C-alpha cells in the first residue's frame, strides 16, 4: 500500500508522539508498504546537537520518505499568532503534498490535536479515494476550552465545526485510551463502530540497551540525590506550577531534586516561581536527544507525570510508557479524568493523586522518598505491564488491519 502519515512533528523533534510516528512509519516500510510522512520543519524541542543540523524538504530516512514543511511560528508567540499559524497549516501541507507526491495514495493517517491538519486527510481521501484514519491524541478544542486557553465563542464554534467535519470525513477514528473513546461516543456523538481504541506503544528494546548508568547524574552534578524527573514539554496543560509548589513544601528533604529536562511556553513562568520560592531542590536542563532519553531515565529515581487539574479530557502523557519501559517508578499529579490514574494503579508502578490536592501530592513525595531503597518493585511491575499491554508489534498490527479494512 501507498500510505501517507500527516503529523506536526517528527524526529529529531523531541516529543513522544514524534518518536511513535517514526516507529510506525519505519515498521510499515519493513512490512512492504511505501510510506510518506508530511510533517513540520524541525525548529522546536530539539537537543543541542540537533539544533546545529541542516535539514532539507524532501529526504528518505530509514526507507521512509519525509517531507518537512516550513510553517508559521507556533511556539512562544501570542495565542492569536499561534491560532493563525494553525489555520494556515492545511494550506502549507497540501501545497507541499501536491508539489512532491506524484503517486496515488491508498491510505492516509492524520495525527491530531493539530485539528486543521485533518483537512489534509480529507483532501487526500477525496482526491484518491484513500482510506482515512484520524488518530486523536488530545481532544481539541475541548482541552483548550478546559484550560482557559480558548475562550472566544466564535473561535470555539469555528473549531468545534471543524472537529465535527473531521470526524465525519474519517473512515475510522482511533484513540489511545478507552476513556477517550468513551468521551467521543458519549460527548461527541460518534458511533461505537467508528471509534477504535489503539493504545500508544513503546519499543522497550531501546531501553534495554541504554548503556552505562551515571552519565546524566555526573553531567548535571546530581550526586546521590533522590531525583524526581519531569522530561518533555513545559506547556499550560501540564500545570507545572503545581509541581513547584510541591517542591517548595518538601524543601526540608535536602537531598531531593525535582529535575526538569526540556522546554516550552511555561518555562519562564515556572523558573520565576522557583526563584520566588527559593527552591534549591529544583533544577532545569535542556532537552536530550531521543537516542539519549533512555539513558536519562535510568539515572532518575522517580518519573513525574503532570496534567493541570481543570483539563477535562482523559489524556495519558506519552512519557508514562517510557517510564515503564525504563523500569522507573511513577508519580502522577493528574486531572481526575486522566486514564493515568487507572494505569498506575492497575500496573502497580507507583502512585497518583489529583493535581489540585497539594497536601496529598506532598505526602506521596514523602512516601516515595521514605521508600527510596525499595522502589525497584514498582519499576519491575511497570515493566511487566508495559510488555504485556503496550507492545509495539501488537499495536501496529491493529493499525495495519484498520488500513486494509
C-alpha positions in Angstrom: 0.0 0.0 0.0 1.0 3.6 -0.5 0.4 5.3 2.8 0.7 9.0 3.9 1.2 9.9 7.5 0.4 13.6 8.5 1.8 14.9 11.7 3.0 18.3 13.0 6.2 16.8 14.5 8.7 14.0 13.6 12.2 13.2 14.8 14.5 14.8 15.6 11.9 16.9 17.3 11.6 15.5 20.9 8.0 14.5 21.7 6.6 11.1 22.5 4.2 11.3 19.5 7.0 12.1 17.0 9.0 9.1 18.0 5.9 6.9 17.8 5.0 8.1 14.3 8.6 7.4 13.2 8.4 3.8 14.6 5.0 3.3 12.9 6.4 4.6 9.6 9.5 2.5 9.7 7.6 -0.6 10.7 5.2 -0.2 7.8 8.1 0.1 5.4 9.6 -3.1 6.8 6.2 -4.8 6.2 6.4 -3.8 2.5 4.4 -0.6 2.3 5.6 2.7 0.7 5.3 5.5 3.3 5.5 9.3 3.0 5.4 11.5 6.1 4.2 15.1 5.9 5.5 17.0 8.9 6.5 20.4 10.2 10.0 21.8 9.9 12.2 20.8 12.9 12.6 24.1 14.9 11.2 23.3 18.4 12.0 20.8 21.1 15.4 19.9 19.8 18.6 18.7 21.5 21.6 20.9 21.4 23.2 18.6 18.8 20.1 18.7 16.5 19.9 22.5 16.7 23.1 22.5 14.6 21.8 20.1 11.9 20.9 21.2 8.4 17.5 19.8 7.1 16.1 19.6 3.7 12.5 19.5 2.5 12.5 16.1 0.8 14.5 13.2 2.3 14.5 9.4 2.7 15.2 8.2 6.3 15.3 4.5 7.0 13.2 3.8 4.0 10.6 6.5 4.9 10.1 9.5 2.6 9.9 12.6 4.8 8.6 15.9 3.6 9.4 18.7 6.0 7.2 21.8 5.6 8.0 25.3 6.9 5.1 26.8 8.8 4.2 29.9 10.7 5.6 30.1 14.3 3.5 28.3 16.9 5.8 28.3 20.0 6.4 31.2 22.4 4.2 33.5 20.4 0.9 35.1 21.4 -2.1 32.8 21.1 -3.6 34.8 18.3 -0.5 34.3 16.2 -0.5 30.6 17.1 -4.1 30.4 16.0 -3.3 32.0 12.7 -0.5 29.6 12.2 -2.8 26.6 12.9 -5.3 27.9 10.3 -2.6 28.1 7.6 -1.3 24.5 8.3 -3.5 22.6 5.9 -2.8 25.1 3.0 1.0 24.7 3.5 0.9 20.9 3.9 -1.3 20.4 0.9 0.8 22.7 -1.3 3.9 20.6 -0.4 1.9 17.3 -1.0 0.8 18.4 -4.5 4.3 19.6 -5.4 6.2 16.5 -4.2 3.9 13.5 -4.2 3.1 12.2 -7.7 1.8 8.6 -7.0 -1.7 7.7 -5.9 -2.4 7.1 -2.2 -4.2 4.1 -0.7 -4.4 5.3 2.9 -3.8 8.4 4.9 -3.4 8.7 8.7 -3.6 12.1 10.4 -2.4 12.7 13.9 -4.3 15.3 15.9 -4.6 17.6 18.2 -3.5 19.9 15.4 -7.1 19.8 14.2 -6.6 21.9 11.0 -4.4 19.0 9.7 -7.5 16.9 9.4 -8.3 18.9 6.3 -5.2 17.4 4.7 -6.6 13.9 5.3 -10.0 14.9 4.0 -8.5 16.3 0.8 -6.3 13.3 0.1 -9.2 10.9 0.7 -11.3 12.9 -1.7 -8.7 13.1 -4.4 -7.6 9.4 -4.3 -10.4 7.6 -2.6 -7.9 6.7 0.1 -8.9 5.1 3.4 -8.7 7.8 6.1 -7.8 7.1 9.7 -7.8 10.0 12.2 -5.7 9.4 15.3 -6.8 11.5 18.3 -4.0 12.1 20.9 -5.6 15.1 22.6 -9.2 16.1 22.2 -9.2 19.6 20.7 -10.8 22.1 21.1 -12.1 20.6 24.4 -8.7 20.5 26.1 -8.1 24.2 25.2 -11.5 25.2 26.4 -11.0 23.4 29.7 -7.6 25.0 30.3 -8.9 28.5 29.5 -6.6 28.9 26.5 -9.6 29.1 24.1 -12.3 31.5 25.3 -13.6 33.4 22.3 -17.1 31.9 21.5 -16.7 32.5 17.8 -13.4 30.6 17.7 -14.8 27.8 19.8 -17.7 27.4 17.3 -15.2 27.6 14.4 -13.1 24.8 15.8 -16.0 22.7 17.0 -17.4 22.8 13.5 -14.0 21.8 12.1 -14.0 18.9 14.7 -17.4 17.7 13.5 -16.3 17.7 9.9 -13.1 15.9 10.7 -14.9 13.1 12.5 -17.5 12.8 9.7 -14.8 12.6 7.0 -12.7 9.9 8.6 -13.4 6.3 7.9 -12.1 5.4 11.4 -11.2 7.5 14.4 -8.6 5.9 16.8 -7.9 7.0 20.4 -5.0 6.0 22.6 -7.2 5.3 25.7 -10.6 3.7 26.3 -11.7 6.7 28.3 -11.1 8.9 25.3 -13.1 6.5 23.1 -16.0 6.8 25.5 -15.7 10.6 25.5 -16.0 10.7 21.8 -19.0 8.4 21.7 -20.9 9.9 24.6 -19.9 13.6 24.4 -19.3 14.0 20.7 -21.9 11.5 19.4 -19.7 9.3 17.3 -20.9 5.8 16.6 -19.4 2.9 18.6 -18.4 1.2 15.4 -16.4 4.2 14.1 -14.1 4.8 17.1 -11.4 2.3 17.9 -9.0 2.3 20.9 -5.4 1.6 19.8 -3.0 2.3 22.6 0.2 4.2 22.2 3.1 1.8 22.3 6.7 1.8 23.4 9.7 -0.1 21.9 11.3 -1.5 25.0 14.4 -2.6 23.2 15.9 0.8 23.1 15.6 1.0 26.9 17.3 -2.4 27.3 20.4 -1.1 25.5 20.6 2.3 27.2 24.2 1.9 28.2 26.1 2.7 31.4 24.4 4.4 34.3 25.5 7.6 35.9 26.2 9.7 32.8 23.5 12.3 33.5 24.0 12.2 37.3 27.6 13.3 36.6 26.6 15.8 33.8 24.0 17.5 36.0 26.0 17.2 39.2 23.2 15.2 40.9 25.4 13.0 43.0 23.3 10.7 45.1 20.3 12.9 45.4 16.8 11.5 45.1 15.7 12.6 41.6 12.2 13.1 40.5 12.3 13.7 36.8 9.9 15.6 34.5 11.1 15.4 30.9 9.5 17.0 27.9 7.2 19.9 27.1 6.6 22.6 29.7 3.1 23.8 28.5 -0.1 25.1 30.0 -1.7 21.6 30.0 1.0 20.2 32.4 0.2 22.7 35.2 3.8 22.6 36.4 3.3 25.4 38.9 1.7 22.7 41.0 4.9 20.7 40.9 6.9 23.7 42.0 4.5 24.2 44.9 5.1 20.6 45.9 8.8 21.1 45.7 8.5 24.1 48.0 6.7 22.1 50.6 9.3 19.3 50.8 12.3 21.7 50.9 13.3 20.2 54.3 14.3 17.0 52.4 17.6 18.5 51.3 18.8 15.6 49.1 15.7 15.7 46.8 15.9 17.1 43.3 13.0 17.9 41.0 14.7 17.7 37.7 13.0 19.4 34.6 14.6 18.4 31.3 13.1 20.1 28.3 11.5 23.4 27.3 8.2 25.1 26.5 5.9 28.1 26.8 5.7 27.8 30.6 9.4 27.5 31.3 10.0 31.2 32.2 6.9 31.1 34.5 8.0 28.1 36.5 11.5 29.3 36.6 10.2 32.5 38.1 8.2 30.6 40.7 11.3 28.6 41.6 13.2 31.7 42.2 10.3 33.3 44.2 10.0 30.3 46.5 13.9 29.9 46.8 13.5 26.3 45.7 17.1 24.9 45.8 15.7 21.5 45.1 14.5 22.3 41.5 16.9 22.1 38.6 16.4 22.9 34.9 18.2 21.3 31.9 17.8 21.4 28.2 16.3 18.7 26.0 18.3 15.5 25.5 18.0 13.6 22.1 15.6 10.7 21.6 18.7 8.4 21.5 19.9 9.7 24.9 16.4 9.7 26.5 16.6 6.1 27.9 20.0 6.8 29.5 18.5 9.9 31.2 15.6 7.9 32.6 17.8 5.3 34.2 19.6 8.0 36.2 16.3 9.1 37.8 14.6 7.6 40.9 11.0 8.6 40.0 9.3 9.6 36.8 6.9 12.5 37.2 3.6 12.9 35.3 1.7 16.2 35.5 -1.6 17.4 34.0 -3.5 20.5 35.0 -6.4 19.8 37.3 -9.0 21.6 35.1 -8.2 19.7 32.0 -11.4 17.7 31.3 -10.0 15.2 28.8 -8.8 11.6 29.6 -5.2 12.1 28.4 -2.3 9.9 29.5 1.1 11.7 29.0 3.2 9.8 26.5 6.3 9.8 28.7 4.4 7.4 31.0 5.2 4.4 28.7 8.9 5.4 28.6 9.0 5.4 32.4 7.6 1.9 32.5 10.0 0.6 29.8 12.9 2.0 31.8 11.6 0.3 35.0 11.2 3.8 36.5 8.7 4.2 39.4 5.9 6.7 38.5 4.3 9.5 40.5 1.4 11.2 38.8 -0.3 14.6 39.5 -3.2 14.3 37.2 -6.7 15.7 36.4 -9.5 13.4 37.6 -10.5 12.4 34.1 -7.0 11.1 33.1 -6.8 7.4 32.5 -3.3 7.6 34.0 -4.8 7.0 37.5 -6.2 3.6 36.4 -3.0 2.6 34.6 -0.8 3.5 37.5 -3.0 1.6 39.9 -3.5 -1.4 37.6 0.2 -1.8 36.8 1.4 -1.2 40.4 4.1 1.1 39.1 3.7 3.9 41.6 1.2 6.4 42.9 -1.1 9.2 41.7 -3.3 11.9 43.1 -5.4 14.8 41.8 -3.4 17.7 40.6 -5.3 20.2 42.8 -4.6 18.3 46.1 -1.2 19.7 47.1 -1.3 18.1 50.5 -1.8 14.6 49.0 0.9 15.3 46.4 3.4 16.3 49.2 2.5 13.2 51.2 3.2 10.9 48.1 6.6 12.6 47.5 7.5 12.0 51.2 6.2 8.4 50.9 8.4 7.6 47.9 11.4 9.3 49.4 10.9 7.2 52.6 10.8 4.1 50.5 13.7 5.1 48.2 15.5 1.9 48.9 12.6 -0.3 48.0 11.2 1.4 44.8 12.6 -1.2 42.4 9.4 -3.3 42.9 7.3 -0.5 41.3 9.7 -0.4 38.4 9.6 -4.2 37.8 5.8 -4.2 37.9 5.6 -1.4 35.5 7.9 -3.1 33.1 5.9 -6.3 33.1 2.8 -4.3 32.5 4.1 -2.4 29.5 5.4 -5.6 28.0 2.0 -7.2 28.2 -0.3 -4.4 27.1 1.7 -1.9 25.0 4.0 -3.8 22.7 4.9 -2.1 19.5 4.1 -5.1 17.3 0.6 -5.7 18.8 -0.5 -2.1 18.4 0.9 -1.7 14.9 -0.8 -4.9 13.9 -4.2 -3.3 14.9 -3.4 -0.2 12.9 -2.3 -2.0 9.8 -5.5 -4.1 9.9 -7.5 -0.8 10.0 -5.6 0.5 7.0 -6.7 -2.5 5.0 -10.4 -2.7 6.2 
